[in-house]
């Protein structure tokens, strides 16, 4: 499979890393030679420096033989023109574009859009994806990270171990004995900045960040076992009324359970636009870092606040101020992964990583067949991979205890038919089963070998 990826920023680089690791022929295009050099030096890819929308640049990238193009530059216009040129000049079959502008998205998702006029097969909207991730965070407020798997029947939860956690200093093997009916597995632990896949003898300590894979019916019980209170989110304050904040507020208004939301937006134009688009949500024009503005929004009575401006530092500081004013739960949108370690010392409860969310969304749309989902953890330190087991896989027909998994790999769940099971040593993996694996980045290639992953594309 020959794939051209336009844009060598964080999103483009991550997509290139995934696809080149799956033995695809990948070429990266970017007008910044340094970014192209970084990609070719660190990945098994080819690189072309130039504007992705130029036909001669795409020709040098091998567009005449390419089967897919992913336009993920920082410019909507470049991404759209790139797909148009890829279609009209080179006849590339599969075209994916990342678009941010709400005006373009409104036109594309309306009856005005026709594929023969703008040949884009899949549109990825980072704002919409981030808004969906934000709503997931609100659905599990005691978790700092969360993602859905197994068609919504299983969920990955990021849980911080606090002083009052009932299972602190308890070996994981003992947890299994104590809660034999709980369909939950601790698949990853971050301790003192290092992420690892725990063994049965390992204990959980105060300050650990745990990644737990659990059946959706056991989420509430799991959180309680880990010392987390499950509370309703009825009053929410949003700091940031741009595309992401507006999308979140609109989604909250559409929920059947009544949620009282208030939006604080510093830019007057954005505030007026949000006020016109929202029916029941109060929009305040002001600075989310201002304690008086937060007080006016009722931050001390809010169940949660979410900072989703386009500035990481504003998001971090407004979340800190909200906590100081009495808000029990604060979420911050963080683009820069190097800022994520500041969350715990700053007392911020959860974060949203737009890049990881966008990468996961793109992979979800371009993959077809055996690999059903991929979720990137942290700064691409690990992945949770959901895939169907092939009859040719070394795992097929074996019990989990018989499979030679690397040290950095753990099975989170196994789905047989419609039933999602907690994996144990004697669980047999059969052809057609769906398996979810946590894998440290260095062990992903071995996971692909074990799964006999044959990536097919639409």
N, C-alpha and C positions, 0 to 999 in steps of 0.2 A: 504494500500500500504506500503510494507516494502522497505525502501531505505537505502543503505549504502553509506556514504559520506567519502571518503578517503582524508584526509587533513583537519586540523582544524584551518587553518590560517584565514585571513579575508574573503577570498572568500568562503571557506568551511563553516565557521561559519554563514555567511549570507545566504547561500543556506539552511543550516540546520534550521535556524530561520524561513525562509519562509515555508519550507515543514513541519516542526513540527507544525507550526501555522495552517496548513491546515489539522491537525489531521492525518498525516501520521506517521507510525512507523519508526523513524529515528535512525540510529546508526552511530556515528562518530568515525573514526579510525585515529590515528596519533601516530607517534613514540615519540612525546613530551607529557609526562603525564600532564604537566601544561596546555597545550592547550586543551587536552581532558577534564581536570577538569573544565576549564573555560566554555566549551560547556555544560557539564552536570549540572554545577551550575546555569547557566543563561538560559538554554533552556530545553524544555521537550524532551530530547533525551537521549539515552544510549551512553556509551563511551567505547572504547577499546583502550588501549595503546599498540602499536606494529607497525611493518612494514606492510603497507597495502598490499604488494605483497606476503606476506607469507600466504600459504594456511591455516595454523593453526590459524593465526590471523583473517582471513576472516571467518573461521568456527566459532570462538568465537563471531564474529560480527553478526552471523546469516545468512551467505551467502546461506545456503541450502534452506532457505525460502524466500530470497530476490528476488524482481522483478526488481530492478534497482540498479546499482552501478555508482557512480560519482567519478572519480579519478581526484582529484584537488590538489595533493601534489605539492611541488616545483620541483620535478624531473620528467622529461619526461619519463625516463626509468621505474621508479616505476609506473607511471600512465599506461604505455603500458603493462607492465607485469601484473599489477593488473587486467586489462581488460582481458588479456589472461587467467589468472588463474580463474577469475570469470566465463569465458565462458567454458573452458575445464574441470575444476574440479567441478564447482557448477552449470553450466548451467543457469546462470543468463541471463534473456532475453534482458534487455536493459543496454547498457554500454556506458558511456560518458567519454571522456578523455580530459584533458587540456594539450595541447602540445605547446611548445615555439620554439623548434629548427626548423630553416628553412629547414634544411636537411630532417628531418622527414616529415615536411609538404609537401615539394616538392615531396617526394616519395608517400605519402598518396594520394595527389591530382593528381597523374599521373597514367598511366596505370600499373605501377609496383605494385600498391596496390590492394590486393584482400582480401575481408572480411574474407574468410576462413583462411587466413594466419595470419591476425591481426584483430581479431573480435572487432572492435570499431564501434559502430553505429553512434556516433556523435563526431566529433573532434572540440574542441573549441580552437581557436588560439587567445590568448590575444592580440598579436601584430596586427593581422588582424582586430580584433574588435576595438582596440584603433585607428588604422589607419582610419577605417570607421567613428569613432566618431570625429576624427580630421577633416576629410573632411566635416562632418556636421557642425562643428564649423565655418569652412571657408565659408560655404554656408549662414550662418547668422552671419556675423562678428560683428554685434552690440549686440549680445546676449552672455552672459557668459556661458550659458548652453543651450543645445537643444536636443530634441529627437523627433522622428517621430512616429505618431500613425495613426489609422484608415486607414491602407493600404496606407500611404503616403498622405492622404487627410487632416490631422491635424498635428500640431506641437506644442510641448511645448518649450517655449522660456524663458530663464532667462534674465531679463532686470534690470539693475541698474538705479535708478532714480537720475539724475544729476540736477544741478542748473537750467539748461535751459530747463528742461522738461515742456512742456506746460500744463500737467495735474497734476502738483505737488499741494498738498494741496486741491485736488478735491475729494469729496466723490465718491466712486465707483458707487453708484446709479446714480449720475449725469453723469458719463461717459456713462452709458447705454442710458440715455436720449439724450446726445449730439451726440452720434454715433450709432444711432438705427440700421443701416444696418451692422455694424461691427460685424463679427462672432468671437469675442474675449472675454475671461473671465479671470480675475485675480483670480487664484486659491490659490496662496500662497504668503506670504510676510515674508521676513526675516528682522527683525529690531533689531539692537543692539545685534546681535547674536542669537536671538530667532525667530523660524519659527512658523507661525500660518496661519490658513485659515481665510481670512478677511471677515467681514460682509459688507453689502451694505452701511452702514453709515461710514465705515472706510475710512480714507484718505491716500494718498500716500505722503510720505515725502522724502526730499532729503537724499540720503544715503540708502534708502530701496532697497533691492534686491527682485524683483517681479518675480513670476513664472506665465507666461501667456499662456493659452491654446488657440490656434487660428487656423482658417481654413487656409490652405496653400495659397489660393488666396488672403488672407488679411494680409499676413506677412509684406509686404512692407508698407502698410498703417498703420498697428499696430506699427511698429517700428518708423515711422514718428510721429505718435500721441504721442509716449513716448519720443520724442525728439532725436531719433537716426537717423543718416545719413546712407543711404544705398549706399555703394560704391563698385565698382568692385575690385576684387582681381586679379590683373594682374602680380604683382611682389611679390614673396614670398621667404623668407629666412628661411630655416630649420636648426636648431641647433640640431645635432644628426643624424648620418647616419647609425644607427643600424637597427634592423629589422623594428621598427615602422617608423623611418624616411625614410627608403628605400621604404617601402610600400606606404607611403604618396606621395613620389616623383614620384613613378611609376604610381600611380593613377592620379596625376596631369598631367603627360605626356600623359595619355590616353584621357584626356578631349578634347572635340571638340574646345572649346574656348582656344586660345593660352595663356598659363601661363608661365612666365619666373621664374623658380625656381633655387635657389642656395642652396647647402647643405654644412654645416660646420661640419666636423667630426674630433675629436681629435685623435682617434685611427687610425694609418696608415693602418692597415690591413682592417678595416671596410671601410675606405675612398676609398681604392683601389677596394674593392668589390663593393661598391656603384657606383664608376665611371665606372666599367665594365658593370654593370647592367642597367645603365641609358644612354639614347641616347642624349637627348637635355638638360639635367640638368648639371650645372657646380658643381663639387664637390671640396671643398677646405679642405685640411688637416690642421687643426689648432684648437685653443681653442675658443669656442663660447663666452667665457667671456672676450676675448681680444678685446679691442676697435678697434685696427688696423685691426684685422681679420674681424670684423663686417663691418668696413668701406670698406674693399676690396670686401666684399659680396654685397655692395651697400645698407646697412641697411637704410640710410637716404632717399633713393628713393623707398624703398619697401612699398607695401601696407599692408603687414602683415608679422609677423615672428612667428614661432612656435618652442618652445623648447621641444624636445622629447627625451632627453637622459635618461639613467636609474638612474640618480641622481636628486632628487627633488630640492636640493639647487642650483645645477648648472642651472636647468631649471628656477627657480625663479629669480636668479641673472642675467642670460643672458637675460631674458625677461625685467627686469628692465633696464639693460644697453641698450638694443635695443630701449626702449621707450625714454631713455635719449638722444640717438643718432638721434631721430627724427622719428622713426617708429610709425605710428598711432595706430597699433593694434597688441597686443602680446598675445599669448596663451602659457600656461605652462602645461606640464604633471605633475600631482602631485599624488603620491601614498599615502602619509601620509595625511589623512583628517584633522589632527590638523593644517596643514599649510594653509589650504584653507582660513581661516579668514585673513591671511596676504595679500591676493590678493588686496583688496581695498586700504589699506594704501600704498602698494607698487606700485599701479597704473597699475596692470596687468588686462587685459580686460576679459580674459576667461581662463578656466582650463579644463583639461580632467582628470577624475578619473578612472584609469584602473580597479580598483577593482569593482566599481559600474558597469562599462561597461561589465566586464566579468560575473558578477552575473546576470545582465539583460539578457545577451546572453544565459547563461545556462538555466535560467528559461524559456526563449522563446523557447528553443529547447526541453525541457522536458515536457512542458505543452501541453495539447491537448484538444481541445473542447472549453469549455466556457471561460476560461481565455486566452485572446489572447496576452497580453503583460503586463509586469510589469517593471517600471523604478524606481530605487532607487534614492532619492534626498539627497544630502549632505552625512553625515555620517549615512546613514540609518535612517534619521530623519522623512522622509515621503516617500510615494510611489504614483506613478500614475498608476492606474490599469485599463486596458481596458478589458472588458468582455462582453459576450453575455448574455442578460437577459433571465432567464428561466421562464416558465409559473408558476412555483412554488415559484418564488421569491416574497417577500413581496412588491417589487416595481412594479411588473407587473400590468398594468391596472390603475396605479395611476399617478396623476400629481406630478411634482417635489415638489410643495409646500405642498403636502399631505404626503410626505415621511419623516419619522422621522430620518433624518441624524444626526450623532453626530456633535458637534461644529467644529471638526477638519476635516470635509469632505465637499468638494464642487464638483459639477458636472462640468467638463470641456467641454464636447461635447456629443452629442447624434447622432448616425447614424441610420437613417431609410432607409433601402434599400441602395441605392447608395448616398443618400443625407446626408451630415454632417450638423447638426443644432447647433446654439448657444442655450444652454438651458436657458429657462426662467421659472418662477413659474408655468405657466399653460401648460408647455410641458408635454405631456402624455408619460409615459414609457410603451411600450408594449412588449409582448413576442417576442423574436427574434431581438429586438433592440440591438445595441452595444452601451455601455455607457463607458465613460472615467471619472474616479473619482480621485481627489486628496485627499489623506488621510494621516494625521499624523500617525506615527507608532503606537501610543496607540489605534487608532481607526480602524486599519486594520482588527482585528477580527470581529468587528461589520459590516464592509463593506462586509466581506465574508458571514456573516449571511444574510445580506440584499440581496446579490446577489444569495444566495443559491448556493454558489460555490461548484460544484462537480468536483474536479480535476481528470481528466482522463489522463492517460499517454499512450504514444505510446507502 
